[in-house]
Amino acid sequence: MTEAEGGEVIGRLRLRLHALNDLALTLKHVHWNVVGPHFIAVHEMLDPQVEAVRSMVDATAERIATLGGSPTGTPGALTAERTWEDYSVGRAQAIEHLGALDVVYSGIIKDHREAVAATEKTDPVTQDLLIEHLRSLELFQWFVRAHLESAGGKLSTGAADGEFAAGRAAVDQARHQP
């Protein structure tokens, strides 16, 4: 790998590091702020996800260092360099948080897949790391979506745009279910 290619991979990994750090914090935020009849199921579902995402953060930071970069995990760097908005749901019903988390997971998975494609030729080791992350991220999204899907596979969030709208759509759909 050339120095320029390594720099490009480090740049991509830096954004993945920020996204994963943000996800770990967001999952913990939901863990603390979920209420309602499904509280305990969601509350307990999230802790293993937090731990797994924190492991992804560590592996990503170590890959950056292995490639000669300096991983930056400070809150200031994360907020200055991220390309997404902060999580917008506070204390809310479990279904509202799950609708919003589905959107969060969709964004992270999409960006991870783009990084996988971009590292295919230049750095298959980084690509392998990102693919491994995707296995867990997609599994966690499936856990979230299991709460939002009908038996026919239709998501209660529909085509909602953004996490707040998805959360509200999930709540509205839950109110109208028999």
N, C-alpha and C positions, 0 to 999 in steps of 0.2 A: 504494500500500500504506500502510495506517495505521501509526502508531508501534507500536500493540499487535500488529498482524499481523507487522510486522517483528521485534518481540521474540520472537514465537512461532516464526517461521522461524529466527531466530538460535539459539533454544533447541534446536530439532530438529537444526540443523546442528552444534551443539556436541556432541551425542551421536554424530552421524555421524563427526565429527572424532575423537572418542575411540575409536570402534569401528574406524575405519580405521588410526589410530596403533597400536592394539592388534593389529590384523591384521598390519600390517607387522612388528611385533616378533615376533609368533607365527610368521609365515612364516620369519623369520630364525632363530628358535629351532629350528624343525623342520630347516631347512637345516643347522644345526650339529650336530643330535642324531640325524639319520637314519642307520641302519646297515642292513646286510643286502645281499642279492643285487641289489636294485633301487636301491641307494644312489645311484649316479651319475645315473640317470635322474631321480630325485626331487630330488636335490641341485641339478642343473642346471635343472630345471623351475621351481624356486622363485625363483631370482634375478630373472628378468623379472617375475614376479608382485610381488615386493617393490618393484621400481622403479616399476611401474605403480601400486601402492597408495600409494607415497610421493607420486606425482604427484597422486593423488586427495586425499591429505591436504592438500597445498599448495593445490589448487584450492578445497577446502572452507574452509580457513582464510581464503583471500583473499575468498571469497564472504561469510563472516562479517564481515570487515573492511569490505567494500563496503557491507554493510547497516548499518554503524555500530557493529558489535559488536567485541569484543576477543577474538580467538581465543586460547584457552589450550591449549598443547600440552605442559604439564608432566606428568611422571609422577604427581605428587600429585593433580592435578586429574583425570587419567584414572582413577586407582584410586578416588578419592573419589566420582566421579559415574557410573561405569559401572554397568550394570544386569545384568552377566553375571559369571560366575566366571572366574578366571584359567585359562589353558590348563593341562591336567593331565598331559600326557604328557612324560616326559623322554627320555633316550636310549632309542630303540626301533626296531624293524624298520620299514622303509618303509611296509609295508601298515598297520601300526598307526597311524602318523602320518597316513596318507592317510584312514583311517576317521575319525579325530578331526577332521581338517581339513574333511571333508565336513560335519560337524556345525557347525563354526565358520562355514563359508561359508553354510550354510542359515540360520543366525541373522542374519548380517549382511545377506544378501539379503532376508530377511523384513522386517527393520527398515528397510532402504532403501526397500523397496516401500511400507511404511506412510508413510514420509516423502514419497515421491512422491505418494501419494494425498492427503496432508494439505496439500501445497503447490500442488495443481492450480489452485485458484482464486486464492489469495493471491499466489503468486509463481512464475509459469511459468518464469522464468529459473533459479531454484533447482531447480525440478522437472526442467528439461532437464539440469542438471548431474548430478543424482542418477540420471536415466535413463542418461546416458552412463556413469556409474560402474557401473550394473547390467549394461551390456553386457559390460564386462570381468570383473566379479565372477562373472557366470553362466558366462562362457567358462572362467575359471579353475576354477570348480567342476566343469565338464564335464571338464577335464583331470584333475582329481583323481578324479572318478567313473569315468573310463575304466579306472583301475586296480582299481576295486572292483566293476565290473559283469560279469555273465555275458553271453554272446552274446545271450541273450534279454532283456537289460536289467534283470535282477534285481540289486539292490545286495547285496553281501556283508554289509553292516552291518545289513540288515533294518530292524527298527523299534527299534533300540537307542536308549536314552534317555541322552543326554549323550555327550561326546566320548570319555571313557575307555571307556565301554561299547561305543561304535561301533568304536573302535580294536581292542578285544579281539575283537569279533564278526568283524571283517575278518581278524584273525590266525587265529581258529578256522576260518573258512571256507576260508582259503588252505591250511590244513593238511589239509583234507578233500578238496581238489580233486585229481583224478587227474593 
